[in-house]
Amino acid sequence: MSFADDIENQARSIRQAILAHPFITGVGDGTLAVEKFKYYVKQDYVYLIDYSRVLALASARAPDLETMSWFARLLDETLNTEMELHRSYCAEFGISRRELEQTRSAPTTTAYTSFLLKVAHQGSFAELVASLLPCQWGYWEIGRHLSQQGQPKSAPLYRQWIKMYASTEFGELAQHLRELANCLAERSGSQEVAAMSEAYLTSLRFEHQFWDMSFNLEEWPV
């Protein structure tokens, strides 16, 4: 059994909790309050900034030119295409670029990105890749799941979000990262694979917390 198959089996309850989360089900049937989704896309924008830093570190730490180039292309795509699309998408919700840039990172966002950056700086390259997998593969899993259930006709902007993450292009990106994690695990000893598993599970738990944070409009208490 591959690393990805094994760790996903171990994490089945967390993955199911994500798919059943009221934020995700609300996007799927179009009933999620718009204010909750606006909160999410603003925090996601903040997340993407530090996520890009992690991709830059992944490219720098990659063990070969092919992998270095792949992460560099993903970084370029994220910084110069995805974030601009994100700004355009937010504008459809009435969120200006200035408002996005002034968004304060919520506690969960700060904790999640801090964890990813810590792994990128202090962990092995294999741990770094494992820590990124829950985001990439998880979004595709959500998009595919919601798309199969039927997209909300009454919420075109939610439907657009679902189509993006259920797309073949995004699926191929997630699959490539999954295969890279499997390849790295095959070359690693048991201690390294255990570290990869821990990095994956921590990121996956943060993914669940990110949806919870957005649904509850989390703020700093003081």
LODO-730698 format. One line per field, with one value per residue: residue number from 1; chain; z, y, x negated of N, C-alpha, C in turn. Coordinates in nm, 4 decimals. Each point is the difference from the previous one (the first is absolute). Example, Ala and Ser with C-alpha at 12.3 -4.5 7.8 and 13.67 -1.06 7.14 Angstrom:
2
num	[1  2]
cadena	[A  A]
n.c3	[0.7800  -0.0720]
n.c2	[-0.5690  0.1050]
n.c1	[-1.3190  0.0350]
ca.c3	[0.0000  0.0060]
ca.c2	[0.1190  0.1190]
ca.c1	[0.0890  -0.0820]
c.c3	[0.0000  0.0730]
c.c2	[0.1200  0.1090]
c.c1	[-0.0900  0.0770]
//
This chain:
222
num	[1  2  3  4  5  6  7  8  9  10  11  12  13  14  15  16  17  18  19  20  21  22  23  24  25  26  27  28  29  30  31  32  33  34  35  36  37  38  39  40  41  42  43  44  45  46  47  48  49  50  51  52  53  54  55  56  57  58  59  60  61  62  63  64  65  66  67  68  69  70  71  72  73  74  75  76  77  78  79  80  81  82  83  84  85  86  87  88  89  90  91  92  93  94  95  96  97  98  99  100  101  102  103  104  105  106  107  108  109  110  111  112  113  114  115  116  117  118  119  120  121  122  123  124  125  126  127  128  129  130  131  132  133  134  135  136  137  138  139  140  141  142  143  144  145  146  147  148  149  150  151  152  153  154  155  156  157  158  159  160  161  162  163  164  165  166  167  168  169  170  171  172  173  174  175  176  177  178  179  180  181  182  183  184  185  186  187  188  189  190  191  192  193  194  195  196  197  198  199  200  201  202  203  204  205  206  207  208  209  210  211  212  213  214  215  216  217  218  219  220  221  222]
cadena	[A  A  A  A  A  A  A  A  A  A  A  A  A  A  A  A  A  A  A  A  A  A  A  A  A  A  A  A  A  A  A  A  A  A  A  A  A  A  A  A  A  A  A  A  A  A  A  A  A  A  A  A  A  A  A  A  A  A  A  A  A  A  A  A  A  A  A  A  A  A  A  A  A  A  A  A  A  A  A  A  A  A  A  A  A  A  A  A  A  A  A  A  A  A  A  A  A  A  A  A  A  A  A  A  A  A  A  A  A  A  A  A  A  A  A  A  A  A  A  A  A  A  A  A  A  A  A  A  A  A  A  A  A  A  A  A  A  A  A  A  A  A  A  A  A  A  A  A  A  A  A  A  A  A  A  A  A  A  A  A  A  A  A  A  A  A  A  A  A  A  A  A  A  A  A  A  A  A  A  A  A  A  A  A  A  A  A  A  A  A  A  A  A  A  A  A  A  A  A  A  A  A  A  A  A  A  A  A  A  A  A  A  A  A  A  A  A  A  A  A  A  A]
n.c3	[0.0000  -0.0814  0.0178  -0.1154  -0.0567  0.0552  -0.0222  -0.1211  0.0031  0.0494  -0.0960  -0.0253  0.1324  -0.0130  -0.1034  0.0645  0.1088  -0.0856  -0.0650  0.1276  -0.0045  0.0852  0.0074  -0.0079  0.0861  0.0689  -0.0357  0.0327  0.0984  0.0109  0.1177  -0.0245  0.1167  -0.0818  0.1157  0.0189  -0.1212  0.0176  0.1221  -0.0506  -0.1038  0.0963  0.0842  -0.1012  -0.0255  0.1289  0.0002  -0.1161  0.0727  0.1169  -0.0590  -0.0607  0.1207  0.0386  -0.1064  0.0317  0.1262  -0.0444  -0.0823  0.0970  0.0681  -0.1160  -0.0015  -0.0947  -0.1191  -0.0302  0.1230  -0.0075  -0.1260  0.0442  0.1110  -0.0804  -0.0844  0.1032  0.0426  -0.1230  -0.0157  0.1212  -0.0121  -0.1232  0.0329  0.0899  0.0471  -0.1280  -0.0294  0.1084  -0.0391  -0.1223  0.0512  0.0841  -0.1107  -0.0423  0.1135  -0.0749  -0.0057  0.0383  -0.0897  0.0279  -0.0013  -0.1104  -0.0482  0.0495  -0.0562  0.1223  0.0069  -0.0108  0.1246  -0.0583  -0.0763  0.1051  0.0731  -0.0972  -0.0384  0.1300  0.0079  -0.1105  0.0434  0.1171  -0.0589  -0.0751  0.1169  0.0835  -0.0719  -0.0346  -0.1186  0.0400  0.1183  -0.0665  -0.0862  0.1030  0.0489  -0.1286  0.0116  0.1302  -0.0258  -0.0736  0.0603  0.1158  -0.0623  -0.0641  0.1157  0.0558  -0.0969  -0.0048  0.1339  0.0031  -0.0952  0.0596  0.1049  -0.0908  -0.0924  0.0961  -0.0560  0.1279  -0.0078  -0.1053  0.1000  0.0743  -0.1009  -0.0187  0.1309  -0.0013  -0.1101  0.0624  0.1168  -0.0757  -0.0482  -0.1238  -0.0278  0.0877  -0.0540  -0.1161  0.0460  0.0526  -0.1141  -0.0608  0.0864  -0.0203  -0.1291  0.0138  0.0794  -0.0866  -0.0976  0.0688  0.0279  -0.1276  -0.0074  0.0871  0.1142  0.0930  0.0518  -0.1217  -0.0303  0.1217  -0.0285  -0.1174  0.0633  0.0936  -0.0956  -0.0662  0.1094  0.0340  -0.1236  -0.0029  0.1246  -0.0485  -0.1009  0.0869  0.0728  -0.1211  -0.0305  0.1139  -0.0167  -0.1261  0.0367  0.0951  -0.1129  0.0152  0.1186  0.0096  0.1145  -0.0156]
n.c2	[-0.1202  0.0984  0.0943  0.0548  -0.1205  -0.0303  0.1188  -0.0099  -0.1278  0.0346  0.0899  -0.1157  -0.0104  0.0499  -0.0782  -0.0968  0.0406  0.0095  -0.1135  -0.0352  0.0814  0.0733  0.0408  -0.1209  -0.0541  0.1137  -0.0144  -0.1287  0.0403  0.0889  -0.0645  -0.0127  0.0631  0.0986  0.0541  -0.1243  -0.0022  0.1213  -0.0374  -0.1128  0.0648  0.0843  -0.0950  -0.0526  0.1258  0.0218  -0.1108  0.0398  0.1084  -0.0570  -0.0500  0.1172  0.0483  -0.0836  0.0353  0.1238  -0.0297  -0.0504  0.1025  0.0808  -0.0755  0.0100  -0.1334  0.0414  0.0237  -0.1206  -0.0432  0.0524  -0.0408  -0.1171  0.0068  0.0305  -0.0923  -0.0854  0.0421  -0.0046  -0.1181  -0.0297  0.0525  -0.0447  -0.1135  -0.0965  0.0771  0.0197  -0.1284  -0.0210  0.0985  -0.0523  -0.1201  0.0512  0.0607  -0.1225  -0.0123  0.0944  -0.0898  0.1178  0.0329  0.1240  -0.0427  -0.0648  0.1015  0.0535  -0.1169  -0.0070  -0.0669  -0.0895  -0.0348  -0.0620  0.1057  0.0777  -0.0813  -0.0065  0.1257  0.0262  -0.0946  0.0396  0.1228  -0.0448  -0.0755  0.1048  0.0620  -0.0736  -0.0350  -0.1252  -0.0170  -0.1252  0.0499  0.0851  -0.0954  -0.0812  0.1085  0.0013  -0.1311  0.0193  0.1072  -0.0455  -0.1153  0.0658  0.1052  -0.0827  -0.0622  0.1193  0.0525  -0.1138  -0.0032  0.1318  -0.0142  -0.1116  0.0822  0.0807  0.0879  0.0938  -0.0166  0.0091  -0.0568  0.0825  0.0836  -0.0668  -0.0011  0.1240  0.0147  -0.0686  0.0629  0.1051  -0.0443  -0.0138  0.1015  -0.0423  0.1291  0.0311  -0.0936  0.0437  0.1218  -0.0328  -0.0624  0.1036  0.0831  -0.0670  -0.0050  0.1294  0.0166  -0.0748  0.0682  0.1123  -0.0462  -0.0390  0.1182  0.0118  0.0131  -0.0899  0.0515  0.0070  -0.1200  -0.0324  0.0689  -0.0623  -0.1117  0.0346  0.0357  -0.1100  -0.0755  0.0672  -0.0037  -0.1281  -0.0085  0.0680  -0.0867  -0.0967  0.0434  0.0021  -0.1136  -0.0530  0.0497  -0.0366  -0.1165  0.0065  0.0460  -0.0862  0.0516  0.0854  -0.0675  0.0482]
n.c1	[-0.0851  0.0366  -0.0925  0.0413  0.0078  -0.1162  -0.0562  0.0550  -0.0367  -0.1190  0.0081  0.0578  -0.0054  -0.1230  -0.0316  0.0634  -0.0674  -0.1008  0.0253  0.0146  -0.1058  0.0708  -0.1269  -0.0532  0.0834  -0.0260  -0.1275  0.0059  0.0799  -0.0999  0.0076  -0.1314  0.0050  0.0297  0.0358  0.0417  0.0529  0.0484  0.0307  0.0491  0.0536  0.0332  0.0358  0.0649  0.0302  0.0227  0.0702  0.0498  -0.0084  0.0285  0.1073  -0.0026  -0.0199  0.0944  0.0710  -0.0370  0.0248  0.1156  0.0097  -0.0353  0.0846  0.0629  0.0018  0.0849  -0.0514  0.0434  -0.0261  -0.1222  -0.0031  0.0479  -0.0732  -0.1012  0.0458  0.0147  -0.1188  -0.0499  0.0592  -0.0446  -0.1228  -0.0164  0.0607  -0.0242  -0.0985  -0.0299  0.0152  -0.0722  -0.0803  0.0021  -0.0188  -0.0892  -0.0402  0.0306  -0.0665  -0.0548  -0.1001  -0.0451  -0.0908  0.0348  0.1270  -0.0302  -0.0698  0.1107  0.0313  0.0464  -0.1118  0.0976  0.0342  0.1018  0.0233  -0.0228  0.0753  0.0900  -0.0074  0.0054  0.0928  0.0612  -0.0159  0.0428  0.0931  0.0327  -0.0163  0.0719  0.1041  0.0120  -0.0552  -0.0155  -0.0348  -0.0764  -0.0336  -0.0202  -0.0601  -0.0396  -0.0117  0.0278  -0.0709  -0.1017  -0.0247  -0.0001  -0.0508  -0.0835  -0.0224  -0.0078  -0.0769  -0.0671  -0.0057  -0.0189  -0.0914  -0.0340  0.0112  -0.0551  -0.0379  -0.0091  0.1180  0.0364  -0.1208  0.0040  -0.0259  0.0864  0.0866  -0.0383  0.0083  0.1141  0.0369  -0.0511  0.0459  0.1081  -0.0685  -0.0148  -0.0168  0.0942  0.0778  -0.0503  0.0187  0.1169  0.0260  -0.0565  0.0584  0.1101  -0.0288  -0.0274  0.1061  0.0674  -0.0566  0.0190  0.1224  0.0042  -0.0603  0.0985  -0.0675  0.0232  -0.1110  -0.0533  0.0463  -0.0398  -0.1102  -0.0033  0.0304  -0.0874  -0.0854  0.0318  0.0003  -0.1106  -0.0473  0.0343  -0.0493  -0.1042  0.0060  0.0252  -0.1024  -0.0562  0.0652  -0.0385  -0.1218  0.0138  0.0479  -0.0927  -0.0548  -0.0973  -0.0148  -0.1009  -0.0110  -0.1241]
ca.c3	[0.0000  -0.0093  0.1139  -0.0044  0.0308  0.1410  0.0908  -0.0201  0.0754  0.1406  0.0228  -0.0593  0.0832  -0.0161  -0.1356  -0.0006  0.0777  -0.0883  -0.1008  0.0676  0.0737  -0.0491  -0.1002  -0.1281  -0.0450  -0.0336  -0.1341  -0.0929  -0.0286  -0.0223  0.1155  0.0899  0.0067  -0.0811  0.0874  0.0383  -0.1151  -0.0182  0.1026  -0.0454  -0.1135  0.0484  0.0744  -0.0970  -0.0669  0.0942  0.0001  -0.1252  0.0050  0.0658  -0.0789  -0.1077  0.0608  0.0180  -0.1329  -0.0341  0.0770  -0.0574  -0.1222  0.0391  0.0701  -0.0815  -0.0212  -0.1412  -0.0814  -0.0431  0.1127  0.0226  -0.1054  0.0215  0.1080  -0.0478  -0.0861  0.0876  0.0681  -0.0976  -0.0251  0.1197  0.0204  -0.1142  -0.0641  0.0960  0.0920  -0.0766  -0.0143  0.1331  0.0166  -0.0881  0.0579  0.1187  -0.0458  -0.0275  0.1301  0.0490  0.0811  -0.0787  0.0169  0.1212  0.1142  0.0065  0.0475  0.1392  0.0814  0.1104  0.0118  0.1172  0.0764  -0.0680  -0.1186  0.0486  0.0482  -0.1139  -0.0831  0.0821  -0.0024  -0.1316  -0.0122  0.0891  -0.0673  -0.1163  0.0465  0.0932  -0.0315  -0.1222  -0.1211  -0.0032  0.0934  -0.0630  -0.1014  0.0704  0.0665  -0.1019  -0.0654  0.0409  -0.0667  -0.1424  -0.0231  0.0715  -0.0770  -0.1131  0.0550  0.0290  -0.1270  -0.0649  0.0820  -0.0175  -0.1407  -0.0182  0.0679  -0.0745  0.0384  0.0368  -0.1069  0.0581  0.0490  -0.1100  0.0424  0.0654  -0.1088  -0.0649  0.0920  -0.0085  -0.1310  -0.0022  0.0728  -0.0571  -0.1373  -0.0365  0.0212  0.1430  0.0354  -0.0448  0.0929  0.1252  -0.0238  -0.0113  0.1357  0.0648  -0.0524  0.0540  0.1398  -0.0035  -0.0442  0.1094  0.1086  -0.0411  0.0166  0.1390  0.1052  0.0780  0.0821  -0.0889  -0.0397  0.1170  0.0041  -0.1095  0.0423  0.1008  -0.0700  -0.0750  0.0901  0.0603  -0.1026  -0.0241  0.1123  -0.0223  -0.1065  0.0647  0.0833  -0.0871  -0.0321  0.1245  0.0213  -0.0941  0.0325  0.1267  -0.0113  0.1109  0.0211  0.1188  0.1137  0.0585]
ca.c2	[0.1202  0.1223  0.0912  0.0792  -0.0875  -0.0397  0.1117  0.0398  -0.0962  0.0353  0.1300  -0.0048  0.0700  0.1445  0.0338  -0.0053  0.1155  0.1165  -0.0056  0.0180  0.1261  0.0871  0.0958  -0.0702  -0.0385  0.1238  0.0372  -0.0990  0.0187  0.1424  0.0629  0.0650  0.1461  0.0650  0.0604  -0.1052  -0.0286  0.1173  -0.0139  -0.1069  0.0369  0.0973  -0.0738  -0.0832  0.0883  0.0140  -0.1314  -0.0171  0.0759  -0.0841  -0.1230  0.0284  -0.0060  -0.1426  -0.0525  0.0489  -0.0819  -0.1347  0.0032  0.0139  -0.1199  -0.1185  -0.0779  -0.0107  0.1132  -0.0191  0.0351  0.1430  0.0706  -0.0165  0.0897  0.1377  0.0297  0.0114  0.1293  0.1042  -0.0100  0.0471  0.1434  0.0873  -0.0346  -0.0369  0.1092  0.0999  -0.0575  0.0097  0.1399  0.0210  -0.0743  0.0755  0.1218  -0.0365  0.0042  0.1366  0.0148  0.0713  -0.0407  0.0659  -0.0734  -0.1259  0.0260  0.0428  -0.1074  -0.0464  -0.1450  -0.0523  -0.0919  -0.1281  0.0262  0.0239  -0.1270  -0.0910  0.0436  -0.0093  -0.1410  -0.0312  0.0657  -0.0703  -0.1238  0.0355  0.0430  -0.0909  -0.1395  -0.0514  0.0306  -0.0938  0.0522  0.1193  -0.0454  -0.0617  0.1050  0.0715  -0.0897  0.0156  0.1153  -0.0268  -0.1137  0.0231  0.0885  -0.0767  -0.0948  0.0777  0.0404  -0.1190  -0.0447  0.0921  -0.0065  -0.1239  0.0153  0.0945  0.1346  0.0842  0.0904  0.1293  0.0690  -0.0130  0.0206  -0.1242  -0.0969  0.0310  -0.0484  -0.1459  -0.0388  0.0246  -0.1032  -0.1306  -0.0011  -0.0948  0.0656  -0.0016  -0.1396  -0.0417  0.0620  -0.0759  -0.1338  0.0094  0.0137  -0.1291  -0.0931  0.0422  -0.0460  -0.1455  -0.0267  0.0360  -0.0964  -0.1263  0.0135  0.0399  -0.0991  0.0026  0.1210  0.1106  -0.0180  0.0380  0.1470  0.0419  -0.0260  0.0994  0.1279  -0.0099  0.0010  0.1336  0.0883  -0.0376  0.0526  0.1443  0.0192  -0.0061  0.1197  0.1163  0.0073  0.0328  0.1407  0.0802  -0.0129  0.0693  0.1381  0.0092  0.1243  0.0006  0.0337  0.1305]
ca.c1	[0.0851  -0.0795  0.0070  0.1230  0.1134  -0.0076  0.0283  0.1395  0.0808  -0.0137  0.0643  0.1339  0.0989  -0.0211  0.0444  0.1461  0.0469  -0.0118  0.1059  0.1288  0.0016  0.1086  -0.0488  -0.0098  0.1343  0.0697  -0.0444  0.0527  0.1429  0.0255  0.0642  -0.0961  0.0120  -0.1026  -0.1000  -0.0952  -0.0859  -0.0862  -0.1043  -0.0899  -0.0861  -0.0978  -0.1025  -0.0701  -0.0958  -0.1112  -0.0658  -0.0744  -0.1251  -0.0999  -0.0076  -0.0955  -0.1334  -0.0303  -0.0322  -0.1338  -0.0939  0.0037  -0.0810  -0.1405  -0.0472  0.0262  -0.1218  -0.0383  0.0447  0.1385  0.0866  -0.0207  0.0722  0.1445  0.0410  -0.0175  0.1152  0.1167  -0.0144  0.0327  0.1432  0.0715  -0.0217  0.0310  0.1272  0.1038  0.0343  0.0746  0.1340  0.0601  0.0429  0.1148  0.1116  0.0431  0.0681  0.1389  0.0665  -0.0098  -0.1206  -0.0998  -0.1396  -0.0485  0.0544  -0.0742  -0.1357  0.0057  0.0562  -0.0836  -0.0026  0.0703  -0.0846  -0.0214  -0.0820  -0.1362  -0.0548  -0.0198  -0.1122  -0.1216  -0.0388  -0.0561  -0.1305  -0.0930  -0.0381  -0.0809  -0.1324  -0.0658  0.0246  -0.0618  0.0769  0.1121  0.1008  0.0564  0.0956  0.1130  0.0787  0.0763  0.0947  0.1401  0.0609  0.0176  0.0873  0.1249  0.0880  0.0519  0.0969  0.1211  0.0594  0.0564  0.1131  0.1127  0.0406  0.0755  0.1286  0.0819  -0.0411  0.1150  0.0451  0.0371  -0.1200  -0.0968  -0.1381  -0.0403  -0.0139  -0.1285  -0.1041  0.0006  -0.0534  -0.1439  -0.0732  0.0331  -0.0511  -0.1049  -0.1291  -0.0334  -0.0188  -0.1331  -0.0944  0.0077  -0.0529  -0.1455  -0.0556  0.0240  -0.1004  -0.1294  -0.0042  -0.0186  -0.1369  -0.0898  0.0194  -0.0625  -0.1444  -0.0266  0.0097  0.1233  0.0057  0.0346  0.1401  0.0799  -0.0015  0.0882  0.1375  0.0356  0.0163  0.1258  0.1144  0.0119  0.0563  0.1396  0.0788  0.0107  0.0989  0.1311  0.0138  0.0177  0.1436  0.0690  -0.0297  0.0778  0.1423  0.0274  -0.0511  -0.0949  -0.0753  -0.0842  0.0860  -0.0329]
c.c3	[0.0000  0.1256  0.0022  0.0342  0.1483  0.0923  -0.0162  0.0698  0.1490  0.0339  -0.0500  0.0804  -0.0129  -0.1368  -0.0087  0.0767  -0.0837  -0.1001  0.0617  0.0738  -0.0566  -0.0979  -0.1372  -0.0522  -0.0401  -0.1356  -0.1017  -0.0342  -0.0145  0.1175  0.0938  -0.0049  -0.0728  0.0866  0.0446  -0.1153  -0.0277  0.1013  -0.0464  -0.1116  0.0404  0.0786  -0.0934  -0.0767  0.0874  0.0035  -0.1233  0.0000  0.0644  -0.0700  -0.1135  0.0528  0.0205  -0.1338  -0.0439  0.0726  -0.0535  -0.1268  0.0342  0.0600  -0.0818  -0.0346  -0.1450  -0.0789  -0.0429  0.1098  0.0327  -0.0988  0.0219  0.1089  -0.0414  -0.0897  0.0832  0.0756  -0.0932  -0.0286  0.1170  0.0141  -0.1124  -0.0739  0.1037  0.0905  -0.0723  -0.0249  0.1323  0.0238  -0.0850  0.0558  0.1224  -0.0385  -0.0297  0.1289  0.0603  0.0892  -0.0862  0.0245  0.1286  0.1243  0.0173  0.0623  0.1479  0.0940  0.1065  0.0109  0.1298  0.0745  -0.0713  -0.1247  0.0399  0.0442  -0.1160  -0.0831  0.0768  0.0034  -0.1332  -0.0171  0.0900  -0.0650  -0.1181  0.0387  0.0747  -0.0316  -0.1230  -0.1203  -0.0098  0.0942  -0.0600  -0.1014  0.0662  0.0650  -0.0997  -0.0590  0.0461  -0.0653  -0.1459  -0.0244  0.0651  -0.0763  -0.1206  0.0457  0.0305  -0.1297  -0.0705  0.0731  -0.0231  -0.1428  -0.0266  0.0639  -0.0779  0.0481  0.0208  -0.1094  0.0522  0.0464  -0.1047  0.0423  0.0770  -0.1058  -0.0727  0.0836  -0.0088  -0.1312  -0.0056  0.0647  -0.0467  -0.1399  -0.0208  0.0292  0.1466  0.0473  -0.0384  0.0906  0.1310  -0.0164  -0.0091  0.1393  0.0770  -0.0436  0.0509  0.1444  0.0063  -0.0353  0.1124  0.1148  -0.0319  0.0227  0.1459  0.0945  0.0807  0.0842  -0.0842  -0.0440  0.1151  0.0126  -0.1105  0.0401  0.1008  -0.0640  -0.0772  0.0923  0.0653  -0.1004  -0.0250  0.1114  -0.0117  -0.1130  0.0591  0.0841  -0.0838  -0.0391  0.1237  0.0338  -0.0868  0.0323  0.1230  0.0015  0.1130  0.0045  0.1203  0.1188  0.0634  -0.1024]
c.c2	[0.1242  0.0840  0.0732  -0.0841  -0.0343  0.1135  0.0493  -0.0962  0.0314  0.1254  0.0039  0.0811  0.1518  0.0441  0.0003  0.1178  0.1278  0.0019  0.0236  0.1328  0.0924  0.1077  -0.0670  -0.0384  0.1232  0.0549  -0.0929  0.0195  0.1469  0.0743  0.0715  0.1517  0.0651  0.0607  -0.1017  -0.0307  0.1169  -0.0027  -0.1022  0.0468  0.1050  -0.0686  -0.0900  0.0811  0.0198  -0.1299  -0.0155  0.0749  -0.0840  -0.1345  0.0179  -0.0028  -0.1460  -0.0632  0.0435  -0.0820  -0.1431  -0.0065  0.0054  -0.1290  -0.1281  -0.0732  -0.0108  0.1145  -0.0119  0.0422  0.1482  0.0822  -0.0083  0.0941  0.1465  0.0406  0.0177  0.1324  0.1140  0.0032  0.0576  0.1513  0.0859  -0.0335  -0.0250  0.1156  0.1124  -0.0483  0.0092  0.1421  0.0295  -0.0686  0.0734  0.1260  -0.0281  -0.0061  0.1406  0.0244  0.0636  -0.0556  0.0599  -0.0742  -0.1338  0.0213  0.0388  -0.1077  -0.0456  -0.1508  -0.0444  -0.0993  -0.1317  0.0163  0.0175  -0.1310  -0.0944  0.0416  -0.0051  -0.1434  -0.0359  0.0609  -0.0670  -0.1290  0.0297  0.0389  -0.1106  -0.1481  -0.0439  0.0406  -0.0916  0.0447  0.1210  -0.0403  -0.0602  0.1047  0.0772  -0.0845  0.0165  0.1183  -0.0329  -0.1125  0.0214  0.0887  -0.0730  -0.0995  0.0707  0.0378  -0.1160  -0.0468  0.0881  -0.0030  -0.1229  0.0085  0.0905  0.1411  0.0917  0.1002  0.1399  0.0822  -0.0123  0.0185  -0.1220  -0.1081  0.0191  -0.0535  -0.1521  -0.0461  0.0162  -0.1153  -0.1415  -0.0163  -0.1037  0.0578  -0.0034  -0.1433  -0.0515  0.0563  -0.0773  -0.1385  0.0013  0.0090  -0.1307  -0.1014  0.0351  -0.0465  -0.1507  -0.0368  0.0278  -0.1000  -0.1331  0.0022  0.0244  -0.1184  0.0185  0.1268  0.1207  -0.0091  0.0382  0.1520  0.0569  -0.0159  0.1041  0.1370  0.0024  0.0154  0.1364  0.0976  -0.0310  0.0509  0.1512  0.0307  -0.0023  0.1244  0.1251  0.0159  0.0390  0.1476  0.0878  -0.0050  0.0815  0.1433  0.0308  0.1349  -0.0182  0.0449  0.1355  0.0812]
c.c1	[-0.0879  0.0138  0.1332  0.1222  0.0043  0.0399  0.1428  0.0954  -0.0045  0.0813  0.1450  0.1028  -0.0124  0.0496  0.1518  0.0594  -0.0070  0.1144  0.1383  0.0111  0.1085  -0.0462  -0.0008  0.1388  0.0810  -0.0402  0.0656  0.1462  0.0391  0.0578  -0.0968  0.0169  -0.1175  -0.1093  -0.1047  -0.0951  -0.0944  -0.1139  -0.1026  -0.0927  -0.1036  -0.1111  -0.0817  -0.1037  -0.1234  -0.0816  -0.0889  -0.1334  -0.1099  -0.0149  -0.1005  -0.1427  -0.0427  -0.0372  -0.1393  -0.1063  -0.0044  -0.0839  -0.1480  -0.0558  0.0180  -0.1293  -0.0458  0.0636  0.1458  0.0975  -0.0123  0.0818  0.1512  0.0499  -0.0141  0.1173  0.1259  -0.0026  0.0390  0.1502  0.0800  -0.0101  0.0585  0.1280  0.1086  0.0395  0.0746  0.1424  0.0755  0.0515  0.1236  0.1247  0.0543  0.0762  0.1474  0.0818  -0.0040  -0.1195  -0.1082  -0.1399  -0.0569  0.0480  -0.0722  -0.1372  -0.0031  0.0574  -0.0991  0.0104  0.0667  -0.0894  -0.0294  -0.0862  -0.1454  -0.0657  -0.0327  -0.1215  -0.1318  -0.0505  -0.0662  -0.1390  -0.1041  -0.0485  -0.0923  -0.1416  -0.0741  0.0187  -0.0767  0.0846  0.1215  0.1119  0.0708  0.1070  0.1237  0.0899  0.0867  0.1125  0.1451  0.0707  0.0301  0.1002  0.1368  0.0967  0.0577  0.1053  0.1326  0.0710  0.0686  0.1250  0.1229  0.0519  0.0853  0.1383  0.0949  -0.0254  0.1203  0.0382  0.0277  -0.1198  -0.1111  -0.1454  -0.0521  -0.0212  -0.1329  -0.1164  -0.0116  -0.0625  -0.1515  -0.0749  0.0337  -0.0589  -0.1091  -0.1376  -0.0405  -0.0231  -0.1373  -0.1087  -0.0041  -0.0609  -0.1519  -0.0638  0.0151  -0.1062  -0.1396  -0.0149  -0.0230  -0.1435  -0.1000  0.0105  -0.0676  -0.1511  -0.0395  0.0095  0.1267  0.0144  0.0412  0.1461  0.0929  0.0084  0.0884  0.1468  0.0480  0.0226  0.1312  0.1206  0.0196  0.0602  0.1467  0.0902  0.0160  0.0987  0.1410  0.0250  0.0236  0.1473  0.0794  -0.0170  0.0887  0.1488  0.0366  -0.0528  -0.0990  -0.0722  -0.0916  0.0843  -0.0292  -0.0804]
//
